[in-house]
Amino acid sequence: VEEVKTYFLENDFPEQEAQKFFNYFKSVGWLVGGKTPMVDWQAAAQNWMINAPKFISNAKQPNRAKQLNTTTDKDYSEPL
């Protein structure tokens, strides 16, 4: 874990991302794509760092497609 944290910090990434990376790959048995044993964790970490902003920006944006565009000021006394 410490080696991974050091690697992330050297590449100007937060220690929390290093922990996420380590926990994820530990949970899947250090397999890439669920099948292939990881050969180069530094390369996998680089890909993680490249793709991390995509996941951060997606998590912050609400899914607008599922929300209706309606008004909240309704007059129920008017017939449809």
SULSUL-V366686 format. One record per pair of residues at least 4 apart in sequence whose C-alpha atoms are under 7 Angstrom apart, sorted by sequence separation. I is the first residue (numbers start at 1). J is the second residue. If there is no record, write none. Layout:
i=I j=J
i=I j=J
//
This chain:
i=1 j=5
i=2 j=6
i=3 j=7
i=4 j=8
i=5 j=9
i=6 j=10
i=7 j=11
i=8 j=12
i=9 j=13
i=13 j=17
i=14 j=18
i=15 j=19
i=16 j=20
i=17 j=21
i=18 j=22
i=19 j=23
i=20 j=24
i=21 j=25
i=22 j=26
i=23 j=27
i=24 j=28
i=25 j=29
i=26 j=30
i=31 j=35
i=32 j=36
i=40 j=44
i=41 j=45
i=42 j=46
i=43 j=47
i=44 j=48
i=45 j=49
i=46 j=50
i=47 j=51
i=48 j=52
i=51 j=55
i=52 j=56
i=53 j=57
i=54 j=58
i=55 j=59
i=56 j=60
i=57 j=61
i=8 j=13
i=9 j=14
i=25 j=30
i=31 j=36
i=32 j=37
i=8 j=14
i=9 j=15
i=25 j=31
i=28 j=34
i=31 j=37
i=32 j=38
i=8 j=15
i=30 j=37
i=31 j=38
i=30 j=38
i=5 j=15
i=8 j=18
i=5 j=18
i=4 j=18
i=1 j=22
//
